[in-house]
Amino acid sequence: FYTVVMEFSRSGNCFYTVVIELSRSGKDSDMLV
């Protein structure tokens, strides 16, 4: 899953970058839902 997020972040989508930061905090499940 993280691999896909990294690819999208490279595409210039700042949103996915935020998701990565939130996922590090353990709140990724809340954002995905």
mmCIF entry with sequence, helices, sheets and N, C-alpha, C, O atoms, coordinates in Angstrom:
data_MODEL
# 
_entry.id   MODEL 
# 
_entity.id                         1 
_entity.type                       polymer 
_entity.pdbx_number_of_molecules   1 
# 
_entity_poly.entity_id                      1 
_entity_poly.type                           'polypeptide(L)' 
_entity_poly.nstd_linkage                   no 
_entity_poly.nstd_monomer                   no 
_entity_poly.pdbx_seq_one_letter_code       FYTVVMEFSRSGNCFYTVVIELSRSGKDSDMLV 
_entity_poly.pdbx_seq_one_letter_code_can   FYTVVMEFSRSGNCFYTVVIELSRSGKDSDMLV 
_entity_poly.pdbx_strand_id                 A 
# 
loop_
_entity_poly_seq.entity_id 
_entity_poly_seq.num 
_entity_poly_seq.mon_id 
_entity_poly_seq.hetero 
1 1  PHE n 
1 2  TYR n 
1 3  THR n 
1 4  VAL n 
1 5  VAL n 
1 6  MET n 
1 7  GLU n 
1 8  PHE n 
1 9  SER n 
1 10 ARG n 
1 11 SER n 
1 12 GLY n 
1 13 ASN n 
1 14 CYS n 
1 15 PHE n 
1 16 TYR n 
1 17 THR n 
1 18 VAL n 
1 19 VAL n 
1 20 ILE n 
1 21 GLU n 
1 22 LEU n 
1 23 SER n 
1 24 ARG n 
1 25 SER n 
1 26 GLY n 
1 27 LYS n 
1 28 ASP n 
1 29 SER n 
1 30 ASP n 
1 31 MET n 
1 32 LEU n 
1 33 VAL n 
# 
_struct_asym.id          A 
_struct_asym.entity_id   1 
# 
loop_
_struct_conf.conf_type_id 
_struct_conf.id 
_struct_conf.pdbx_PDB_helix_id 
_struct_conf.beg_label_comp_id 
_struct_conf.beg_label_asym_id 
_struct_conf.beg_label_seq_id 
_struct_conf.pdbx_beg_PDB_ins_code 
_struct_conf.end_label_comp_id 
_struct_conf.end_label_asym_id 
_struct_conf.end_label_seq_id 
_struct_conf.pdbx_end_PDB_ins_code 
_struct_conf.beg_auth_comp_id 
_struct_conf.beg_auth_asym_id 
_struct_conf.beg_auth_seq_id 
_struct_conf.end_auth_comp_id 
_struct_conf.end_auth_asym_id 
_struct_conf.end_auth_seq_id 
_struct_conf.pdbx_PDB_helix_class 
_struct_conf.details 
_struct_conf.pdbx_PDB_helix_length 
HELX_P HELX_P1 AA1 TYR A 2  ? ARG A 10 ? TYR A 2  ARG A 10 1 ? 9  
HELX_P HELX_P2 AA2 CYS A 14 ? SER A 25 ? CYS A 14 SER A 25 1 ? 12 
HELX_P HELX_P3 AA3 ASP A 28 ? LEU A 32 ? ASP A 28 LEU A 32 1 ? 5  
# 
_struct_conf_type.id          HELX_P 
_struct_conf_type.criteria    ? 
_struct_conf_type.reference   ? 
# 
loop_
_atom_site.group_PDB 
_atom_site.id 
_atom_site.type_symbol 
_atom_site.label_atom_id 
_atom_site.label_alt_id 
_atom_site.label_comp_id 
_atom_site.label_asym_id 
_atom_site.label_entity_id 
_atom_site.label_seq_id 
_atom_site.pdbx_PDB_ins_code 
_atom_site.Cartn_x 
_atom_site.Cartn_y 
_atom_site.Cartn_z 
_atom_site.occupancy 
_atom_site.B_iso_or_equiv 
_atom_site.pdbx_formal_charge 
_atom_site.auth_seq_id 
_atom_site.auth_comp_id 
_atom_site.auth_asym_id 
_atom_site.auth_atom_id 
_atom_site.pdbx_PDB_model_num 
ATOM 1   N N  . PHE A 1 1  ? 0.840   -1.202 0.000  1.00 0.00 ? 1  PHE A N  1 
ATOM 2   C CA . PHE A 1 1  ? 0.000   0.000  0.000  1.00 0.00 ? 1  PHE A CA 1 
ATOM 3   C C  . PHE A 1 1  ? 0.881   1.260  0.000  1.00 0.00 ? 1  PHE A C  1 
ATOM 4   O O  . PHE A 1 1  ? 0.639   2.203  -0.753 1.00 0.00 ? 1  PHE A O  1 
ATOM 5   N N  . TYR A 1 2  ? 1.889   1.252  0.847  1.00 0.00 ? 2  TYR A N  1 
ATOM 6   C CA . TYR A 1 2  ? 2.772   2.422  0.944  1.00 0.00 ? 2  TYR A CA 1 
ATOM 7   C C  . TYR A 1 2  ? 3.488   2.680  -0.376 1.00 0.00 ? 2  TYR A C  1 
ATOM 8   O O  . TYR A 1 2  ? 3.777   3.825  -0.722 1.00 0.00 ? 2  TYR A O  1 
ATOM 9   N N  . THR A 1 3  ? 3.768   1.616  -1.100 1.00 0.00 ? 3  THR A N  1 
ATOM 10  C CA . THR A 1 3  ? 4.444   1.776  -2.397 1.00 0.00 ? 3  THR A CA 1 
ATOM 11  C C  . THR A 1 3  ? 3.566   2.570  -3.352 1.00 0.00 ? 3  THR A C  1 
ATOM 12  O O  . THR A 1 3  ? 4.061   3.431  -4.079 1.00 0.00 ? 3  THR A O  1 
ATOM 13  N N  . VAL A 1 4  ? 2.285   2.292  -3.354 1.00 0.00 ? 4  VAL A N  1 
ATOM 14  C CA . VAL A 1 4  ? 1.347   3.011  -4.225 1.00 0.00 ? 4  VAL A CA 1 
ATOM 15  C C  . VAL A 1 4  ? 1.263   4.472  -3.808 1.00 0.00 ? 4  VAL A C  1 
ATOM 16  O O  . VAL A 1 4  ? 1.224   5.365  -4.655 1.00 0.00 ? 4  VAL A O  1 
ATOM 17  N N  . VAL A 1 5  ? 1.235   4.711  -2.510 1.00 0.00 ? 5  VAL A N  1 
ATOM 18  C CA . VAL A 1 5  ? 1.152   6.082  -1.995 1.00 0.00 ? 5  VAL A CA 1 
ATOM 19  C C  . VAL A 1 5  ? 2.377   6.877  -2.403 1.00 0.00 ? 5  VAL A C  1 
ATOM 20  O O  . VAL A 1 5  ? 2.270   8.046  -2.776 1.00 0.00 ? 5  VAL A O  1 
ATOM 21  N N  . MET A 1 6  ? 3.542   6.245  -2.333 1.00 0.00 ? 6  MET A N  1 
ATOM 22  C CA . MET A 1 6  ? 4.780   6.923  -2.698 1.00 0.00 ? 6  MET A CA 1 
ATOM 23  C C  . MET A 1 6  ? 4.773   7.292  -4.170 1.00 0.00 ? 6  MET A C  1 
ATOM 24  O O  . MET A 1 6  ? 5.262   8.357  -4.546 1.00 0.00 ? 6  MET A O  1 
ATOM 25  N N  . GLU A 1 7  ? 4.219   6.414  -5.011 1.00 0.00 ? 7  GLU A N  1 
ATOM 26  C CA . GLU A 1 7  ? 4.168   6.687  -6.451 1.00 0.00 ? 7  GLU A CA 1 
ATOM 27  C C  . GLU A 1 7  ? 3.249   7.873  -6.732 1.00 0.00 ? 7  GLU A C  1 
ATOM 28  O O  . GLU A 1 7  ? 3.560   8.718  -7.571 1.00 0.00 ? 7  GLU A O  1 
ATOM 29  N N  . PHE A 1 8  ? 2.123   7.934  -6.032 1.00 0.00 ? 8  PHE A N  1 
ATOM 30  C CA . PHE A 1 8  ? 1.195   9.044  -6.222 1.00 0.00 ? 8  PHE A CA 1 
ATOM 31  C C  . PHE A 1 8  ? 1.807   10.345 -5.736 1.00 0.00 ? 8  PHE A C  1 
ATOM 32  O O  . PHE A 1 8  ? 1.609   11.396 -6.346 1.00 0.00 ? 8  PHE A O  1 
ATOM 33  N N  . SER A 1 9  ? 2.554   10.280 -4.634 1.00 0.00 ? 9  SER A N  1 
ATOM 34  C CA . SER A 1 9  ? 3.182   11.490 -4.097 1.00 0.00 ? 9  SER A CA 1 
ATOM 35  C C  . SER A 1 9  ? 4.218   12.018 -5.081 1.00 0.00 ? 9  SER A C  1 
ATOM 36  O O  . SER A 1 9  ? 4.446   13.224 -5.163 1.00 0.00 ? 9  SER A O  1 
ATOM 37  N N  . ARG A 1 10 ? 4.840   11.117 -5.822 1.00 0.00 ? 10 ARG A N  1 
ATOM 38  C CA . ARG A 1 10 ? 5.817   11.537 -6.828 1.00 0.00 ? 10 ARG A CA 1 
ATOM 39  C C  . ARG A 1 10 ? 5.124   12.190 -8.011 1.00 0.00 ? 10 ARG A C  1 
ATOM 40  O O  . ARG A 1 10 ? 5.739   12.947 -8.763 1.00 0.00 ? 10 ARG A O  1 
ATOM 41  N N  . SER A 1 11 ? 3.847   11.896 -8.172 1.00 0.00 ? 11 SER A N  1 
ATOM 42  C CA . SER A 1 11 ? 3.086   12.466 -9.286 1.00 0.00 ? 11 SER A CA 1 
ATOM 43  C C  . SER A 1 11 ? 2.741   13.927 -9.014 1.00 0.00 ? 11 SER A C  1 
ATOM 44  O O  . SER A 1 11 ? 2.242   14.630 -9.893 1.00 0.00 ? 11 SER A O  1 
ATOM 45  N N  . GLY A 1 12 ? 3.009   14.375 -7.794 1.00 0.00 ? 12 GLY A N  1 
ATOM 46  C CA . GLY A 1 12 ? 2.754   15.775 -7.459 1.00 0.00 ? 12 GLY A CA 1 
ATOM 47  C C  . GLY A 1 12 ? 1.484   15.955 -6.656 1.00 0.00 ? 12 GLY A C  1 
ATOM 48  O O  . GLY A 1 12 ? 0.982   17.072 -6.532 1.00 0.00 ? 12 GLY A O  1 
ATOM 49  N N  . ASN A 1 13 ? 0.958   14.872 -6.109 1.00 0.00 ? 13 ASN A N  1 
ATOM 50  C CA . ASN A 1 13 ? -0.254  14.977 -5.301 1.00 0.00 ? 13 ASN A CA 1 
ATOM 51  C C  . ASN A 1 13 ? 0.126   15.192 -3.839 1.00 0.00 ? 13 ASN A C  1 
ATOM 52  O O  . ASN A 1 13 ? 0.546   14.263 -3.149 1.00 0.00 ? 13 ASN A O  1 
ATOM 53  N N  . CYS A 1 14 ? -0.028  16.425 -3.382 1.00 0.00 ? 14 CYS A N  1 
ATOM 54  C CA . CYS A 1 14 ? 0.348   16.762 -2.011 1.00 0.00 ? 14 CYS A CA 1 
ATOM 55  C C  . CYS A 1 14 ? -0.533  16.025 -1.007 1.00 0.00 ? 14 CYS A C  1 
ATOM 56  O O  . CYS A 1 14 ? -0.128  15.790 0.132  1.00 0.00 ? 14 CYS A O  1 
ATOM 57  N N  . PHE A 1 15 ? -1.752  15.658 -1.440 1.00 0.00 ? 15 PHE A N  1 
ATOM 58  C CA . PHE A 1 15 ? -2.682  14.983 -0.535 1.00 0.00 ? 15 PHE A CA 1 
ATOM 59  C C  . PHE A 1 15 ? -2.093  13.675 -0.025 1.00 0.00 ? 15 PHE A C  1 
ATOM 60  O O  . PHE A 1 15 ? -2.189  13.358 1.161  1.00 0.00 ? 15 PHE A O  1 
ATOM 61  N N  . TYR A 1 16 ? -1.481  12.917 -0.939 1.00 0.00 ? 16 TYR A N  1 
ATOM 62  C CA . TYR A 1 16 ? -0.903  11.636 -0.550 1.00 0.00 ? 16 TYR A CA 1 
ATOM 63  C C  . TYR A 1 16 ? 0.262   11.840 0.400  1.00 0.00 ? 16 TYR A C  1 
ATOM 64  O O  . TYR A 1 16 ? 0.524   10.997 1.257  1.00 0.00 ? 16 TYR A O  1 
ATOM 65  N N  . THR A 1 17 ? 0.964   12.961 0.252  1.00 0.00 ? 17 THR A N  1 
ATOM 66  C CA . THR A 1 17 ? 2.071   13.262 1.159  1.00 0.00 ? 17 THR A CA 1 
ATOM 67  C C  . THR A 1 17 ? 1.537   13.446 2.570  1.00 0.00 ? 17 THR A C  1 
ATOM 68  O O  . THR A 1 17 ? 2.156   13.011 3.541  1.00 0.00 ? 17 THR A O  1 
ATOM 69  N N  . VAL A 1 18 ? 0.378   14.099 2.675  1.00 0.00 ? 18 VAL A N  1 
ATOM 70  C CA . VAL A 1 18 ? -0.250  14.305 3.984  1.00 0.00 ? 18 VAL A CA 1 
ATOM 71  C C  . VAL A 1 18 ? -0.691  12.965 4.565  1.00 0.00 ? 18 VAL A C  1 
ATOM 72  O O  . VAL A 1 18 ? -0.554  12.718 5.763  1.00 0.00 ? 18 VAL A O  1 
ATOM 73  N N  . VAL A 1 19 ? -1.221  12.106 3.695  1.00 0.00 ? 19 VAL A N  1 
ATOM 74  C CA . VAL A 1 19 ? -1.677  10.785 4.137  1.00 0.00 ? 19 VAL A CA 1 
ATOM 75  C C  . VAL A 1 19 ? -0.515  9.996  4.720  1.00 0.00 ? 19 VAL A C  1 
ATOM 76  O O  . VAL A 1 19 ? -0.668  9.296  5.721  1.00 0.00 ? 19 VAL A O  1 
ATOM 77  N N  . ILE A 1 20 ? 0.655   10.114 4.082  1.00 0.00 ? 20 ILE A N  1 
ATOM 78  C CA . ILE A 1 20 ? 1.837   9.404  4.567  1.00 0.00 ? 20 ILE A CA 1 
ATOM 79  C C  . ILE A 1 20 ? 2.201   9.892  5.964  1.00 0.00 ? 20 ILE A C  1 
ATOM 80  O O  . ILE A 1 20 ? 2.560   9.095  6.831  1.00 0.00 ? 20 ILE A O  1 
ATOM 81  N N  . GLU A 1 21 ? 2.108   11.198 6.180  1.00 0.00 ? 21 GLU A N  1 
ATOM 82  C CA . GLU A 1 21 ? 2.437   11.755 7.488  1.00 0.00 ? 21 GLU A CA 1 
ATOM 83  C C  . GLU A 1 21 ? 1.429   11.294 8.528  1.00 0.00 ? 21 GLU A C  1 
ATOM 84  O O  . GLU A 1 21 ? 1.788   10.974 9.661  1.00 0.00 ? 21 GLU A O  1 
ATOM 85  N N  . LEU A 1 22 ? 0.145   11.266 8.126  1.00 0.00 ? 22 LEU A N  1 
ATOM 86  C CA . LEU A 1 22 ? -0.903  10.834 9.042  1.00 0.00 ? 22 LEU A CA 1 
ATOM 87  C C  . LEU A 1 22 ? -0.778  9.343  9.326  1.00 0.00 ? 22 LEU A C  1 
ATOM 88  O O  . LEU A 1 22 ? -1.045  8.889  10.439 1.00 0.00 ? 22 LEU A O  1 
ATOM 89  N N  . SER A 1 23 ? -0.370  8.585  8.310  1.00 0.00 ? 23 SER A N  1 
ATOM 90  C CA . SER A 1 23 ? -0.225  7.143  8.476  1.00 0.00 ? 23 SER A CA 1 
ATOM 91  C C  . SER A 1 23 ? 0.884   6.843  9.474  1.00 0.00 ? 23 SER A C  1 
ATOM 92  O O  . SER A 1 23 ? 0.833   5.844  10.191 1.00 0.00 ? 23 SER A O  1 
ATOM 93  N N  . ARG A 1 24 ? 1.884   7.712  9.516  1.00 0.00 ? 24 ARG A N  1 
ATOM 94  C CA . ARG A 1 24 ? 2.974   7.530  10.479 1.00 0.00 ? 24 ARG A CA 1 
ATOM 95  C C  . ARG A 1 24 ? 2.457   7.745  11.894 1.00 0.00 ? 24 ARG A C  1 
ATOM 96  O O  . ARG A 1 24 ? 2.979   7.182  12.856 1.00 0.00 ? 24 ARG A O  1 
ATOM 97  N N  . SER A 1 25 ? 1.409   8.582  12.001 1.00 0.00 ? 25 SER A N  1 
ATOM 98  C CA . SER A 1 25 ? 0.823   8.859  13.307 1.00 0.00 ? 25 SER A CA 1 
ATOM 99  C C  . SER A 1 25 ? -0.166  7.768  13.692 1.00 0.00 ? 25 SER A C  1 
ATOM 100 O O  . SER A 1 25 ? -0.632  7.712  14.830 1.00 0.00 ? 25 SER A O  1 
ATOM 101 N N  . GLY A 1 26 ? -0.488  6.892  12.724 1.00 0.00 ? 26 GLY A N  1 
ATOM 102 C CA . GLY A 1 26 ? -1.399  5.784  12.991 1.00 0.00 ? 26 GLY A CA 1 
ATOM 103 C C  . GLY A 1 26 ? -2.843  6.168  12.754 1.00 0.00 ? 26 GLY A C  1 
ATOM 104 O O  . GLY A 1 26 ? -3.753  5.486  13.224 1.00 0.00 ? 26 GLY A O  1 
ATOM 105 N N  . LYS A 1 27 ? -3.067  7.277  12.014 1.00 0.00 ? 27 LYS A N  1 
ATOM 106 C CA . LYS A 1 27 ? -4.433  7.718  11.764 1.00 0.00 ? 27 LYS A CA 1 
ATOM 107 C C  . LYS A 1 27 ? -4.807  7.500  10.306 1.00 0.00 ? 27 LYS A C  1 
ATOM 108 O O  . LYS A 1 27 ? -5.775  8.081  9.814  1.00 0.00 ? 27 LYS A O  1 
ATOM 109 N N  . ASP A 1 28 ? -4.034  6.656  9.609  1.00 0.00 ? 28 ASP A N  1 
ATOM 110 C CA . ASP A 1 28 ? -4.280  6.424  8.190  1.00 0.00 ? 28 ASP A CA 1 
ATOM 111 C C  . ASP A 1 28 ? -5.638  5.771  7.962  1.00 0.00 ? 28 ASP A C  1 
ATOM 112 O O  . ASP A 1 28 ? -6.301  6.060  6.965  1.00 0.00 ? 28 ASP A O  1 
ATOM 113 N N  . SER A 1 29 ? -6.063  4.892  8.875  1.00 0.00 ? 29 SER A N  1 
ATOM 114 C CA . SER A 1 29 ? -7.331  4.195  8.689  1.00 0.00 ? 29 SER A CA 1 
ATOM 115 C C  . SER A 1 29 ? -8.495  5.178  8.725  1.00 0.00 ? 29 SER A C  1 
ATOM 116 O O  . SER A 1 29 ? -9.492  4.980  8.031  1.00 0.00 ? 29 SER A O  1 
ATOM 117 N N  . ASP A 1 30 ? -8.379  6.241  9.529  1.00 0.00 ? 30 ASP A N  1 
ATOM 118 C CA . ASP A 1 30 ? -9.450  7.228  9.609  1.00 0.00 ? 30 ASP A CA 1 
ATOM 119 C C  . ASP A 1 30 ? -9.550  8.016  8.314  1.00 0.00 ? 30 ASP A C  1 
ATOM 120 O O  . ASP A 1 30 ? -10.648 8.340  7.862  1.00 0.00 ? 30 ASP A O  1 
ATOM 121 N N  . MET A 1 31 ? -8.398  8.326  7.713  1.00 0.00 ? 31 MET A N  1 
ATOM 122 C CA . MET A 1 31 ? -8.394  9.102  6.481  1.00 0.00 ? 31 MET A CA 1 
ATOM 123 C C  . MET A 1 31 ? -8.899  8.268  5.307  1.00 0.00 ? 31 MET A C  1 
ATOM 124 O O  . MET A 1 31 ? -9.597  8.779  4.430  1.00 0.00 ? 31 MET A O  1 
ATOM 125 N N  . LEU A 1 32 ? -8.543  6.976  5.293  1.00 0.00 ? 32 LEU A N  1 
ATOM 126 C CA . LEU A 1 32 ? -8.949  6.116  4.185  1.00 0.00 ? 32 LEU A CA 1 
ATOM 127 C C  . LEU A 1 32 ? -10.457 5.891  4.203  1.00 0.00 ? 32 LEU A C  1 
ATOM 128 O O  . LEU A 1 32 ? -11.089 5.768  3.154  1.00 0.00 ? 32 LEU A O  1 
ATOM 129 N N  . VAL A 1 33 ? -11.024 5.838  5.400  1.00 0.00 ? 33 VAL A N  1 
ATOM 130 C CA . VAL A 1 33 ? -12.462 5.617  5.522  1.00 0.00 ? 33 VAL A CA 1 
ATOM 131 C C  . VAL A 1 33 ? -13.159 6.965  5.403  1.00 0.00 ? 33 VAL A C  1 
ATOM 132 O O  . VAL A 1 33 ? -14.386 7.035  5.476  1.00 0.00 ? 33 VAL A O  1 
# 
